[in-house]
């Protein structure tokens, strides 16, 4: 019986400890978003990126996204919000995540190297006035750096979603959305929040008379 109560108490203690850790993680995410909320410069950049993307769609250009790992998932998620729908039943907007064609991705990675998987497709499909959005928590992903360099040659508009410093990408973009954190999960959580804000406001801007 004594052993049973010891085990029971241990389980209760572990449950309390885990719940506190869950709260700490949630609070960390909230704190990061609170910093964004209190940063007028960053909010202004988000506003301008919204305007730039809406303008690009309005004149018939497209928005391309690229990222690696979790950021690739975010890129695909946000592209789908534009090409599918967000809130409203409206026409699709031309937007793609550049990693979704696995035959292309594996062929180019095998034949030329993973560093050029994005720059090569940007060179092939990017046009002046298109928007390239690169997502990288470090801001130092080589394949996205090369994609930004290629996009600038073409005359595309370059947007970077990064962590606090912006890494090497800060000097290669027109607009830097740098989440004030160095913690990868917290940065990615804020990236998708900011992406959703942009998707919602772009949709509202372009389809004002479309009912929800």
C-alpha positions in Angstrom: 0.0 0.0 0.0 2.8 2.4 0.8 4.4 1.7 -2.6 1.1 2.4 -4.2 0.8 5.8 -2.6 4.4 6.7 -3.4 3.7 5.9 -7.1 0.4 7.9 -7.0 2.1 10.9 -5.5 4.9 10.7 -8.1 2.3 10.7 -10.9 0.5 13.7 -9.4 3.8 15.6 -9.0 4.8 14.8 -12.6 1.3 15.9 -13.9 1.6 19.2 -12.0 5.2 19.7 -13.3 4.1 19.0 -16.9 1.1 21.3 -16.7 3.4 24.1 -15.5 5.8 23.4 -18.4 2.8 23.6 -20.8 1.8 26.9 -19.3 5.4 28.2 -19.7 5.5 27.2 -23.4 2.2 28.9 -24.1 3.3 32.0 -22.1 6.5 32.1 -24.2 4.5 32.1 -27.4 2.2 34.9 -26.0 5.2 37.0 -24.9 6.7 36.8 -28.4 3.4 37.9 -29.9 3.1 40.7 -27.3 6.4 42.0 -28.5 5.2 42.1 -32.1 2.0 43.9 -30.9 4.1 46.6 -29.2 6.5 47.2 -32.2 5.1 49.9 -34.5 8.0 49.5 -37.0 7.3 45.8 -37.4 3.5 46.3 -37.6 4.2 48.9 -40.3 6.2 46.4 -42.2 3.4 43.9 -42.0 1.0 46.5 -43.3 3.3 47.4 -46.2 3.8 43.8 -47.1 0.0 43.4 -47.2 -0.3 46.3 -49.6 2.5 45.1 -51.8 1.0 41.6 -52.1 -2.4 43.0 -52.8 -1.0 45.3 -55.5 0.9 42.4 -57.1 -2.2 40.3 -57.4 -4.2 43.3 -58.7 -1.9 43.8 -61.6 -1.8 40.1 -62.5 1.4 39.0 -60.8 1.9 36.0 -58.5 3.3 35.3 -55.0 5.8 32.5 -54.5 6.8 31.1 -51.1 9.8 29.0 -50.1 11.1 27.5 -46.9 12.7 24.5 -45.4 11.3 22.0 -42.9 8.6 23.6 -40.7 9.0 26.8 -42.7 8.3 24.8 -45.9 5.0 23.7 -44.3 4.2 27.3 -43.5 5.1 28.3 -47.1 2.7 25.7 -48.4 0.0 26.7 -45.9 0.1 30.4 -46.8 0.2 29.7 -50.6 -2.9 27.6 -50.2 -4.7 30.4 -48.3 -4.2 32.6 -51.4 -4.8 30.0 -54.2 -7.7 28.4 -52.4 -9.6 30.8 -50.1 -9.2 32.3 -46.6 -12.6 33.6 -45.4 -14.5 34.5 -48.5 -15.8 32.6 -51.5 -13.8 34.4 -54.3 -11.6 33.8 -57.3 -8.3 32.0 -56.6 -5.1 34.1 -56.4 -1.9 32.9 -58.2 0.3 31.6 -55.4 2.6 28.6 -55.0 5.1 27.0 -52.6 8.2 26.1 -54.6 8.9 22.8 -52.9 5.7 21.0 -53.8 6.8 19.4 -57.0 8.9 16.5 -55.6 10.0 15.3 -59.0 11.5 18.7 -59.7 12.9 19.1 -56.2 14.7 15.7 -56.1 16.0 16.0 -59.7 17.5 19.4 -59.2 18.9 18.5 -55.8 20.5 15.4 -57.3 21.8 17.0 -60.5 22.8 20.4 -59.3 22.6 20.5 -55.5 20.0 21.4 -52.8 21.4 24.9 -52.6 19.8 25.8 -56.0 16.4 24.1 -55.8 14.6 27.4 -55.3 16.8 29.7 -57.3 16.5 27.6 -60.4 12.6 27.5 -60.3 12.6 31.3 -59.5 14.7 31.9 -62.6 12.4 29.7 -64.7 9.0 31.0 -63.5 9.6 34.4 -61.8 8.6 37.6 -63.6 9.2 41.3 -62.8 6.6 42.4 -60.2 6.1 39.0 -58.8 6.6 38.6 -55.0 9.0 36.0 -53.5 8.4 35.3 -49.8 11.3 33.4 -48.1 10.7 31.9 -44.7 13.7 31.1 -42.5 13.9 31.3 -38.7 17.7 31.9 -38.9 17.7 34.0 -42.1 20.7 32.1 -43.3 19.2 29.2 -45.4 21.5 29.0 -48.4 18.9 27.9 -50.9 16.6 30.8 -49.9 19.5 33.2 -50.1 20.2 32.1 -53.6 16.5 32.4 -54.5 16.4 35.9 -53.2 19.5 36.8 -55.2 17.9 35.4 -58.4 14.6 37.2 -57.7 16.4 40.5 -57.3 18.0 40.0 -60.8 14.6 39.4 -62.3 13.0 42.4 -60.6 10.8 40.6 -58.2 9.8 42.0 -54.8 11.5 40.1 -52.0 9.9 39.6 -48.6 11.7 37.7 -45.8 10.0 36.2 -42.7 12.8 35.5 -40.2 13.8 35.5 -36.5 15.2 38.5 -34.6 18.3 39.3 -36.5 17.2 38.6 -40.1 20.5 36.8 -40.7 22.1 37.2 -44.2 18.7 37.6 -45.8 18.1 41.1 -44.2 20.3 42.6 -46.9 18.6 40.8 -49.8 15.0 41.7 -49.2 12.8 44.7 -49.7 10.8 43.9 -46.6 12.0 42.1 -43.5 9.4 40.7 -41.1 11.8 39.7 -38.3 10.0 38.1 -35.3 11.7 39.3 -32.1 12.8 35.8 -30.9 15.7 33.4 -31.4 13.5 30.4 -30.4 12.6 28.4 -33.6 9.1 27.2 -32.5 8.1 30.6 -31.2 9.3 32.2 -34.5 7.4 29.8 -36.6 4.2 30.2 -34.6 4.5 34.0 -35.1 5.2 33.5 -38.8 1.9 31.7 -39.4 0.1 34.3 -37.4 1.5 37.1 -39.4 0.9 35.2 -42.6 -2.7 34.7 -41.7 -3.1 38.4 -41.0 -1.6 39.2 -44.4 -3.9 36.7 -46.1 -7.0 38.0 -44.4 -6.2 41.7 -45.2 -5.2 41.0 -48.8 -8.5 39.1 -49.3 -10.5 42.0 -47.7 -8.7 44.5 -49.9 -9.2 42.7 -53.2 -12.7 41.3 -52.6 -14.5 44.0 -50.6 -17.9 43.1 -52.0 -17.6 39.3 -51.6 -19.9 38.0 -48.8 -18.4 35.8 -46.1 
